[in-house]
Amino acid sequence: MSEHYAHSHSQSAVLGIQHLLSMYAGSILVPIMIAGALGYSAKELTYLISTDIFMCGVATFLQLQLNKYFGVGLPVVLGCAFQSVAPLSIIGAHQGSGAMFGALIASGIYVILVAGIFSKIARFFPAIVTGSVITTIGLSLIPVAVGNMGDNADQPSAQSMVLALATIFIILLVQKCARGFLKSIAILIGLVSGTLLAAGMGLVDTSAVANAPWVHVPTPFYFGAPKFEITSIIMMCIIATVSMVESTGVYLALSDITQEKLDSQRLRNGYRAEGLAVLMGGIFNTFPYTGFSQNVGLVRLSGIKTRRPIYYTALFLVIIGLLPKFGALAQMIPSPVLGGAMLVLFGMVALQGIQMLNRVDFENNEHHFIIAAVSIAAGLGFNGTHLFASLPTTVNMFLTNGIVVATITAVLLNLIFNGKIKDKTSVLVDRD
């Protein structure tokens, strides 16, 4: 009996490592992209990545709980939310780091407070809205990926192009030839292979690893005191709402796989745990967390329906997060390699949104066409535009964030055109 028990623990640990690997690439990209946009130093980026990984572990642990107050109690892994990259970069650039983390703290409190009523307002986020928003998120991040592919230079070198294309080729090759788990970490394999190729060209800088300390402890308010600026807070509350919608989809998919019934209390506790994680992210100066959909596929793939492997994932994340040399390793990835992987990843995010739109009944309701068309067009068109330069900075900041614009446009147009119609493809379906 004890032998079998030990074996099951070692199996769970291996499965836990699988989950960690499949979410690792996605999670480290968020701090790398935001730090790149805001010009943070190598030391600051090492802190960001390490603390981010540590907090992913803490957030996952919170979500695994099944008690009266918080935690959805499903095998869910929490990672950094992609939808936060553009808004946080805008807030950081216009208002500074303090406003960025202040807005995160406020949005975490918002999620905790609205957790109970969110299931009641979920009808404002039917598939037509969430599909349009997630498509916009993916498409609006693709230019960032292309910028990285060219090393963000005015005249990218041939080496940059070779590295970016080689990384994409490796990811596609893994997707084509590999099976099972290897296929699910295609992005990670691409990042590692691309970096090794770059090392062969002498393009990898290892100084960040050499300079990183062996151990660190996440520090509250590392980047200084938080600043609470109202438009930044509203923007991050909108992003937090989008994250909650996305997480709902993850919870429902996992409840289907594990055959565990989800009632409104468990959903509320899931949102609460997420809000707590976002709040802690703001305090320890990392970023917001959401349920990672790439790990849902892995649960389906491994056929393991218990939470034990995910507890190991959370433990490993916390341990790695305390060792900054691991965090610094991510900085060795050259920009073109990162860009190649991001191009594939953001394309997949966009396609996830398109799949959601696929569930919308366009045939019997022609209004859905105009809702999706206008919200995606406005989201992509206004993203980073100079159109609103004459308006006050805070308003301009709000209107040049494609994800926020797409969300507000989709919700408003859905209310105008569909009014009180209850969409059968709402994210929150009645499961009874």
C-alpha positions, -999 to +999 in steps of 0.1 A: +000+000+000+027+025+010+047+016-021+017+024-043+012+056-024+048+067-029+045+058-066+013+079-069+031+108-052+060+106-076+037+103-105+018+134-092+051+153-089+060+145-126+025+155-137+030+187-116+062+194-135+043+189-168+018+215-158+045+239-147+063+236-180+031+241-201+023+274-184+059+286-178+064+302-212+031+320-211+036+333-176+071+347-180+062+365-212+040+390-194+067+405-171+092+404-200+068+423-223+058+449-196+094+454-184+104+459-221+077+484-227+086+504-196+124+501-199+131+483-166+167+473-158+179+436-158+179+436-120+142+448-119+132+423-146+148+395-126+128+406-095+096+408-116+100+373-132+109+356-099+082+372-079+057+366-107+065+328-107+063+328-069+029+345-069+017+321-097+023+293-071+006+311-043-024+321-065-027+284-077-026+272-041-054+296-032-075+284-061-071+247-052-087+252-018-123+240-013-135+259+017-164+281+027-147+314+016-124+310-014-111+286-040-129+268-068-113+234-058-106+222-093-073+212-109-067+248-122-033+265-127-032+303-124-008+323-146-003+359-156-032+373-176-022+383-212-050+409-214-031+429-188+000+436-209-013+465-230-032+484-203-004+480-177+022+492-202+000+522-210-006+530-173+031+525-165+042+548-194+017+576-186+013+574-149+044+555-136+048+521-117+030+534-086-003+539-106+001+505-122+003+486-090-022+508-073-047+500-100-040+463-096-046+465-058-079+483-064-090+458-092-082+429-068-105+443-042-131+449-069-130+412-079-133+401-043-163+424-038-182+416-070-175+378-068-209+371-054-229+391-079-207+383-109-227+352-118-257+375-120-241+400-144-225+373-165-254+377-190-237+409-201-208+388-213-224+363-237-202+345-263-206+374-288-190+398-263-163+374-249-154+361-284-150+396-298-128+407-268-105+376-268-101+379-306-091+415-301-066+406-274-049+381-296-049+403-327-038+435-309-008+417-293+005+403-327+023+436-337+042+434-303+054+399-313+064+411-348+083+440-332+103+416-311+110+394-341+129+423-355+146+430-322+125+462-321+151+478-343+144+503-372+165+480-395+164+445-382+194+423-389+193+391-410+202+372-378+170+384-361+149+372-390+167+338-391+162+333-353+125+344-353+117+321-383+137+292-369+118+295-336+084+294-354+096+265-376+106+245-345+072+252-328+054+241-359+075+210-362+068+199-326+031+205-332+032+184-364+054+155-352+050+153-314+022+137-295+007+142-260+026+162-235+055+172-258+030+187-282+015+208-253+049+224-245+057+232-282+061+269-273+086+261-245+106+238-268+107+266-294+120+291-268+147+268-256+158+256-291+158+292-304+179+304-275+204+275-280+206+284-317+212+321-307+239+309-283+256+292-312+256+326-330+270+343-299+238+363-294+230+352-258+238+375-229+243+355-196+252+385-174+216+387-159+220+351-146+255+358-133+244+390-115+212+375-100+213+365-063+207+328-054+178+335-031+154+364-027+121+370-009+093+389-026+092+424-012+059+444-008+060+476-028+094+469-044+088+496-070+076+522-044+043+532-029+011+525-049-007+554-064-045+553-069-054+570-101-091+567-111-089+561-149-061+535-143-083+518-117-114+517-140-092+503-168-079+475-147-114+467-133-126+462-169-096+440-176-103+421-143-139+415-155-126+401-188-103+378-168-132+366-147-152+358-179-121+339-192-117+320-159-153+310-159-148+292-192-118+274-176-138+264-145-166+251-166-143+231-189-126+216-159-159+208-142-169+189-174-136+169-175-136+161-137-174+155-136-175+178-105-206+199-102-200+237-101-226+257-081-227+294-077-209+293-043-179+275-058-178+299-087-180+328-063-151+313-042-131+309-074-135+345-083-126+355-047-094+335-049-086+352-082-093+386-067-070+378-037-043+367-061-046+400-081-045+420-048-014+402-037+001+407-072-004+445-067+011+445-032+042+424-042+045+443-075+037+416-100+008+412-123-028+399-123-036+362-125-062+342-143-070+305-149-047+292-177-066+276-205-035+257-218-035+236-187-071+225-193-059+206-223-032+190-202-058+178-176-077+162-205-046+147-219-032+132-187-066+119-176-057+128-140-087+144-124-075+151-089-059+182-076-028+166-062-005+171-093-015+208-093-005+211-056+030+200-067+029+225-096+021+253-070+049+240-047+075+240-076+064+275-087+069+288-052+104+272-049+115+284-084+102+319-076+125+321-045+156+314-067+162+345-089+188+327-110+159+307-125+140+340-132+171+355-148+174+325-172+143+338-190+162+370-197+187+350-218+160+345-245+168+369-273+140+392-285+136+376-320+132+341-304+107+356-280+089+373-309+086+341-329+071+322-300+048+352-292+035+353-328+023+317-325+009+321-290-010+353-297-023+337-329-037+309-308-053+334-284-070+352-313-082+318-326-096+309-292-118+341-295-128+331-330-138+296-317-161+314-292-176+335-320-182+302-338-207+293-311-227+325-318-259+322-338-252+346-367-279+331-389-309+340-368-296+372-354-279+395-379-272+420-351-244+397-339-224+406-371-224+443-364-216+438-327-185+416-335-175+437-365-176+471-348-161+460-315-131+441-331-125+470-356-127+496-328-104+475-306-078+471-332-081+505-348-080+526-316-052+505-301-022+529-296-037+555-320-030+592-320-066+600-329-074+612-293-042+631-287-061+664-282-080+649-253-068+649-216-041+623-210-063+601-188-091+600-214-066+594-242-050+566-222-084+549-218-095+553-255-061+540-269-064+507-251-079+483-277-089+457-252-109+482-231-125+498-262-135+464-276-150+453-242-170+485-237-181+486-273-192+449-274-211+451-241-229+484-251-238+472-286-250+439-273-273+458-249-285+481-276-291+455-303-301+425-281-315+442-251-327+418-225-324+387-248-307+359-229-280+345-251-280+307-251-242+307-255-235+328-224-203+318-207-222+310-176-246+283-185-273+268-163-259+234-156-289+219-139 
